[in-house]
Structures are given as C-alpha cells and as structure tokens.
Amino acid sequence: MTTLPLTDVRDILMQNQNLMTVTELSQYLKLAPQTIYNMVSENRIPAYRINSRCLRFRLEEIEEWLSKVKQKGRVGRVPEIMDSS
C-alpha cells in the first residue's frame, strides 16, 4: 500500500482520478468490505491511505490489477500485486 504525502493526496483529489472508497470498490468487485481491508493489509491490491482511517483506490489501477489476475489464470486466488512475474 502507498502512503502519500499530503500534497500528493491533494493533487490526486483535485485531478479527480476516479478514486473509489472501500464500499464502492467492494460493490465493484462484488466482495465484502472486510475482504478489501484484508487484501489491503496483505498488500494484495493497489491502495492509497489518505490518513489512518481512510483508504482510496484508483479505478485505472484496479482495472490493471484485475487484468493481471486474469492473465495469470489464478481463479480463486488473488496474486500479490508486487509480483513481478
């Protein structure tokens, strides 16, 4: 997970980078919010921590991550996002 400096966070929010909340992402992926939190804590999905209690996800990065999951053919298991293979 990436923790951004305050200036970077402001830039992202000002540019309207299609940021999603945990609730929005859980609806998009059809997963429980707790599953999203677990994936973030295990660095298995790209996320941005705005502060200690606020997570955001860029739609473009989630879609890229999903395409990597599909390419690897790992049905039922989410690969590590930092996996370079």
DAHU-V456230 format. One record per helix or strand of 3 or more residues. SS is the DSSP state (h for helix, s for strand). FROM is the first residue (numbers start at 1). LEN is the number of residues. Records with the same first field share a line. If there is no record, write none. Layout:
SS = FROM-LEN ; FROM-LEN
This chain:
h = 6-9 ; 22-8 ; 33-9 ; 59-14
s = 48-4 ; 54-5
